[in-house]
Amino acid sequence: MNRSTSIVGGLVALVALAGHAWGQCSTQQACETAKEQPAQARLASYAVAADDVVSVAAGAGTFTTLLAAAEAAGLVDALRSTGPITVFAPTDEAFAKLPAGTVESLLRPENRSTLAGILTYHVVPGAVPASRVARMSGATTLNGQRVEFTRTADGVRVDGATVIAADVEASNGLIHVIDRVILPADGTIVAVAAKAGTFGTLLAAAKAAGLADALAGEGPFTVLAPTDEAFAKLPAGTVESLLKPENRNTLASILKYHVIPGRVYAAQALSLGAASTLQGNEVVFDLANGTLVVDGARVVRTDIDASNGVIHVIDAVILPQ
């Protein structure tokens, strides 16, 4: 079992356990007073005495939906760990902004895996303080997908959600409170490509090569996706020839050369320098005039998340040697 799984299991297990102590105060008046305090003030006061992330969240009194969701996700009996972790924690008001019926639907047993995916999308391994978040473009979550950080005049945003309280310390990590629930991509690589409307040739080729179902499978995969314009740059008649049944193996080999096992985001790709493909050979990443390139093809858009991987859009079809 890997460390990331242990971290999220520990977080959710502790969240659920904290639910038993939810709302406990020394007197009824103390409870009412706590409820009237702004969320940030309550978090700050609890952060001084709290031992862990969950104690802080439970003591704040504004994360009942988050706690209920954690329990409904079936992660209570998962692995326990001490972190560190960074949690982007939506308040009850944040959950209330979701379309009517969304929370109730997610809490149903048949949607447990979807709910777990959403919760883990709010957790980043390691302690990432606001000072680092402000300098980062994003971070990979325990869900596997990447959240994006942006800076505005009003502060830092995480996938469009505003951080309304930052750097709430706990013994096993940090909490950044956000005003919206952030949602991971729920479409597969094939679905995302189809929706974009610029990958008709790639999708037709994947179907002809018998790879469409694989790219819609569990993954994860990193796809270097040539656009329709990229395929049009090939010599006249090349695509038509490759789509013939007798050339299926050749087509499959070319397409597999565009697929890397696992999620490889742009920053990681540049750091690696090269990566092995499903075809067996390596593709080489580099910078050309400040732009990421792979085997000479320019990456025109990076880090498009899908439920089963990530897509980088390229402007040319790359061919194995």
ABEGO torsion letter per residue (X at the ends): XBAAAAAAAAAAAAAAAAAAABGBBABAAAAAAAAABBAAAAAAAAAAABABAAAAAAAAGAAAAAAAAAAAAGAAABBBBAOBBBBBBBBAAAAAABBBGAAAAAABAAAAAAAAAAAAAABBBEBBBAAAAAABAEBBBAAGBBBBBBBBAAEBBBGGBBBABBGBBBAAEBBBBBABBBBBBABBAAAAAAAAGAAAAAAAAAAAAGAAAAAABAOBBBBBBBBAAAAAABBBGAAAAAABAAAAAAAAAAAAAABBBEBBBAAAAAAAGBBBBAAGBBBBBBBBGGBBBBGGBBBABBGBBBAAEBBBBBABBBBBX
